[in-house]
Amino acid sequence: MELTRRSRRWLRIQGFFFVILLIVLVGLAAWLTSRIRLSYDWTQAGRNSLTRASRKIVRSLPDRIEILAFARREDPLRPAIRHLIDRYRRVDPKMGLRFINPDIHLAEVRKLGIEADGELVIHYDGRRENLTTLSQKSITDALFRLGRNQNLWVRFVTGSGEPSITGTRPGDLGAFAKSLKREGFKLKQIDLATQPVPPDTALLVLANPTARLLPAEVHTLIRYVNQGGALLWLMEPGPLEGLAPLARTLGIRLLKGVIVDATSRLFGISNPVWLVLTAYPENPVTESLKAETLFPDAGALGIRPESHWSHETLIKSRPLPVSWLETGSLKGTLVFNPRIGDRAGPLPIGMLLTRSKLPQHPGLERVAVVANTDFLANAFLNEGGNQTLGLNLFNWLTRQSADLKLHEPTSSDRTLTLTSFDEGLLGLGFLLLIPALLFGLGLWTWIRRRRR
């Protein structure tokens, strides 16, 4: 084709309009990207996306969710927190995230009870929840609890010397009761000698009675459990105060003695019957618990062979030789002596009990028994993870966990192992072969054009 002056002019005009059109298209594309946000997760098993259950729960919350993250400006937790919260913000763009430097905003740290770096505070509908574990499951479970609108009545048995839920003495449960109220629980005391258990009771708490219960009260407790009610029984080493029939019903027994632990002194505690636990069995209550917990004067539980319940260890003592159940005197030097009835650790301090409910009550009945009450008392509640353990226990017993397969998906294997030869071959390819190939293609194109 012969190029004339006119054809060259048209080519220049076409080139000019092409450039103008390209600029317009690029500008339009930039404008659209500022208005429309699309993202795709092409990772194996969708590791960077929320599970279907998480998306369902987030979309069920109509009001604005505000998240405060307490992390220092240069803390590597900040990008990790932002990356995780961005998954939720892609589902709910109105969700807010604000970082707060705990070294500067000390008043806010004290007001919200911040205890750990990277701690999150989730606000929703006038309520809040603190999270020290950064995971999709922990955040979604918190949103699930904050979004509940039913009244969860927790009733504490009273009338037999139980600790008060409004008292301020060291052995009372007043501080923990305030934590439960912040979680949305409705609390009330009940005297079983004069009142039946109301049908709207989500959880009945029996906390270390120090006076013998009447047979009618024990019968009320057993009937409540057999009808599918959730129960938390906190006890101390010593007499059961007439509650042996309830223990038989639950298939558990309180072993004689007090657990001692020689490692307590490593945590600055001179009393060997004050247990500091740092590791926990795998169960739905302790799976996210990372902090140590303190259990003063804890007992040990056993399982009756004829039990119809499924028993799962909640917490347990350390193994022998550092920990055992002491049945003798606690004075002087403590030595493990099986001849007098001492039992070697590890021993269950708390248990989770489940069994199938009656046909009219589908699902699993839930009961928890802990051979210690002081870990939730005013004097010890703020020790390590005691409060977190207590709240997790109450949430499990009242089914206040999303429990919808929220574990984050992971790929089967993301590692790539290269030998020295493989690394040399890749380096040769990037440094020599690929540049040579591109140079050859360019030379071949140039020669073809010269021949025309």
DRENDOFI-212297 format. One line per field, with one value per residue (C-alpha): x negated, y, z negated. Coordinates in pm, whole numbers, plus 50000, padded with zeros to 5 digits. Layout:
<rs>
px: c(X/...) $
py: c(Y/...) $
pz: c(Z/...) $
</rs>
This chain:
<rs>
px: c(50000/49856/49867/49976/49989/50362/50331/50055/50279/50560/50320/50208/50572/50656/50356/50459/50817/50680/50468/50763/50991/50728/50694/51075/51099/50821/50988/51325/51170/51007/51341/51520/51262/51326/51701/51713/51510/51470/51241/51185/51019/50834/50640/50682/50987/51058/50818/50860/51240/51504/51683/52045/52152/51953/52104/52452/52398/52245/52533/52785/52663/52842/52667/52315/52032/51740/51409/51130/50787/50532/50192/49890/49812/49521/49669/49673/50017/50167/50147/50262/50566/50646/50615/50860/51112/51104/51263/51562/51567/51598/51924/52032/51868/52014/51812/51566/51209/51000/50650/50560/50208/50232/49921/50093/50463/50422/50765/50937/50724/50839/51199/51230/51020/50751/50507/50309/50141/50361/50679/51001/51311/51622/51912/52261/52604/52482/52290/51930/51705/51329/51125/50766/50762/50727/50914/51221/51392/51339/51465/51767/51860/51840/52066/52306/52329/52359/52639/52856/53182/53325/53314/53069/53169/52894/53017/52782/52894/52898/53009/52734/52433/52341/52124/52318/52343/52370/52116/51772/51599/51300/51498/51808/51888/51990/51718/51783/52158/52089/51891/52183/52422/52194/52216/52593/52690/52977/52890/53114/53086/53326/53403/53495/53657/53936/53924/53932/53687/53864/53893/53708/53386/53099/52852/52872/52558/52488/52180/52027/52309/52162/52480/52659/52935/53279/53377/53652/53391/53169/53472/53549/53195/53209/53548/53418/53119/53328/53562/53273/53167/52812/52626/52295/52185/51890/51766/51474/51289/51488/51840/52103/52366/52638/52562/52435/52757/52691/52332/52460/52708/52424/52194/51917/51759/51544/51218/51088/50802/50658/50437/50084/49836/49463/49432/49646/49332/49204/49488/49404/49661/49541/49863/49848/50228/50263/50240/50123/50223/50072/50190/50540/50705/50869/51235/51476/51431/51051/50965/50902/50762/50394/50339/50253/50527/50514/50705/50665/50745/50875/51015/51021/51309/51365/51610/51853/51845/52223/52255/52483/52310/52023/51742/51478/51196/51223/50905/50659/50356/50000/49861/49653/49391/49482/49854/50074/50387/50275/50495/50281/50179/50078/49830/49457/49287/49533/49436/49640/49749/49984/50002/50230/50444/50255/50332/50083/50156/50278/50625/50942/51032/51328/51543/51790/52085/52315/52588/52880/53188/53537/53730/53916/53581/53358/52983/52730/52786/52493/52358/52023/51871/51561/51395/51312/51514/51246/51117/51426/51425/51353/51006/50887/51104/50846/50563/50453/50732/50972/51243/51205/51236/51549/51714/51625/51780/52105/52125/52076/52338/52595/52504/52388/52133/52206/52092/52130/51799/51628/51271/51075/50994/50632/50452/50308/49949/49809/49438/49195/48866/48586/48250/47932/47951/48313/48222/47928/48147/48410/48144/47994/48336/48422/48077/47986/48248/48547/48352/48192/48537/48675/48369/48409/48778/48695/48414/48638/48912/48661/48520/48869/48956/48627/48705/49039) $
py: c(50000/50334/50607/50945/51281/51240/50888/51004/51285/51036/50812/51101/51197/50836/50820/51144/51021/50685/50859/51076/50769/50575/50862/50880/50504/50506/50796/50620/50301/50498/50664/50327/50173/50451/50380/50000/49767/49409/49147/48780/48519/48274/48111/47743/47682/48059/48136/48514/48518/48480/48150/48133/48121/48437/48624/48520/48651/48981/49045/48975/49279/49590/49849/49985/49779/49972/49800/49953/49793/49869/49840/50066/50252/50028/49708/49427/49334/49638/49506/49162/49316/49533/49235/49029/49310/49395/49056/49168/49515/49363/49208/49511/49832/50042/49853/50090/50017/50255/50194/50331/50358/50220/50412/50745/50688/50552/50670/50472/50167/50180/50252/49955/49718/49656/49387/49278/49422/49385/49354/49436/49604/49546/49790/49709/49836/49994/49688/49582/49279/49258/49008/48907/48638/48750/48499/48480/48246/48468/48781/48609/48449/48793/48944/48653/48723/49100/49055/48831/48991/48726/48766/48511/48457/48313/48223/48172/47939/48112/48033/47788/48012/48061/48362/48676/48803/49161/49148/49309/49072/48876/48552/48704/48696/49060/49159/48857/48926/49272/49111/48880/49175/49351/49035/49068/48812/48881/48773/48680/48483/48198/48015/47659/47605/47847/47883/47647/47702/47929/47782/48079/47993/47965/47854/47760/47821/47633/47794/47627/47605/47599/47472/47146/47173/47035/46711/46905/47149/46866/46700/47030/47043/46682/46737/47052/46863/46565/46800/46930/47239/47374/47369/47506/47348/47516/47329/47326/47033/46906/46781/46795/46941/46695/46709/46349/46248/46525/46404/46049/46186/46360/46057/46245/46234/46476/46311/46357/46602/46923/46952/47078/47198/47246/47478/47753/47910/47971/48224/48400/48206/48045/47856/47515/47476/47782/47636/47842/47669/47763/47475/47339/47034/47075/47162/47432/47644/47671/47652/48028/48071/48176/48338/48159/48099/48077/47820/47850/47536/47329/46980/46692/46514/46151/45976/45711/45396/45381/45736/45802/46132/46210/46369/46599/46748/47126/47192/46962/46973/46902/46547/46393/46462/46834/46798/46553/46530/46567/46387/46447/46756/47066/47176/47128/46970/46809/46474/46250/45948/45702/45493/45749/45797/46065/46054/46133/46413/46504/46517/46684/47004/47080/46876/46945/46704/46643/46394/46371/46553/46416/46397/46716/46890/46819/46866/46802/46886/47080/47076/47192/47096/47270/47169/47532/47849/48103/48142/48358/48533/48904/48837/48630/48726/48958/48706/48618/48461/48375/48613/48499/48135/48213/48404/48128/47874/48069/48125/47753/47649/47893/47812/48167/48064/48065/47700/47696/47554/47890/47759/47941/47723/47648/47504/47156/47267/47610/47535/47511/47335/47389/47219/47413/47286/47404/47747/47773/47667/47928/48197/48102/48116/48463/48613/48464/48251/48484/48800/48606/48489/48844/48977/48708/48791/49158/49088/48861/49128/49396/49178/49103/49471/49557/49306/49468) $
pz: c(50000/50108/49845/49979/49804/49745/49603/49367/49248/49173/48987/48771/48702/48615/48384/48215/48153/48037/47772/47664/47645/47447/47196/47160/47107/46846/46664/46677/46542/46256/46175/46172/45939/45688/45701/45738/45518/45632/45481/45550/45333/45557/45273/45206/44980/44971/44688/44725/44714/44446/44413/44519/44153/44071/44366/44255/43902/44017/44257/43980/43781/43912/43695/43731/43583/43433/43358/43150/43182/42911/43078/43094/43416/43518/43376/43640/43507/43680/44040/43921/43752/44054/44291/44083/44027/44399/44465/44257/44414/44761/44636/44429/44564/44282/44019/43848/43740/43530/43394/43051/42911/42554/42450/42520/42445/42090/41974/42248/42165/41802/41892/42129/41918/42182/42069/42378/42686/42992/42785/42972/42832/43043/42991/43115/43014/42691/42577/42608/42589/42541/42745/42682/42952/43315/43532/43751/43506/43202/43383/43534/43202/43038/43308/43261/42887/42931/43181/42965/42858/42626/42247/42109/41748/41530/41183/40889/40612/40273/39917/39815/39766/40131/40226/40312/40671/40543/40262/40254/40012/40147/40170/40336/40708/40748/40997/41218/41206/41350/41634/41708/41723/41972/42183/42192/41928/41689/41335/41045/40724/40645/40321/40414/40075/40165/40545/40843/41127/41382/41734/41891/41702/41948/41680/41314/41105/40784/40627/40319/40064/39710/39541/39606/39867/39792/39968/40151/40288/40410/40570/40750/40885/41009/41172/41343/41485/41595/41780/41990/41795/41814/41482/41353/41026/40852/40544/40302/40141/39847/39775/40051/39814/39909/40283/40318/40506/40761/40804/40869/41123/41307/41286/41104/40761/40564/40464/40109/40078/40225/40532/40468/40729/40672/40975/40815/40668/41022/41059/40733/40526/40205/40132/40309/40311/40537/40885/41182/41506/41842/42065/42114/42267/42606/42556/42679/42364/42354/42726/42746/42393/42401/42059/41737/41478/41098/40891/40512/40307/40596/40565/40813/40984/41073/41305/41187/41401/41433/41568/41867/41943/42178/41974/42121/41915/41888/41689/41518/41291/41396/41384/41108/40975/40964/40888/40701/40483/40122/39868/39560/39367/39563/39299/39334/39633/39875/40021/40249/40045/40217/39898/39734/40044/40239/40612/40887/41134/41385/41231/41364/41181/41407/41645/41924/41931/42224/42307/42547/42429/42419/42751/42664/42606/42909/42895/42621/42257/42108/41753/41613/41279/41139/40812/40737/40683/40590/40948/41014/40675/40642/40500/40797/41095/41250/41223/41577/41779/41495/41615/41976/41871/41671/41956/42204/41970/41935/42311/42378/42124/42267/42628/42697/42955/43328/43347/43728/43849/43831/43835/44100/44402/44471/44767/44750/44816/44905/44874/45168/45105/45358/45381/45462/45821/45853/45720/45963/46255/46168/46133/46470/46629/46495/46551/46891/47066/47038/47136/47429/47544/47533/47719/47987/48036/48069/48318/48525/48537/48640/48923/49058/49071/49249/49527/49611) $
</rs>
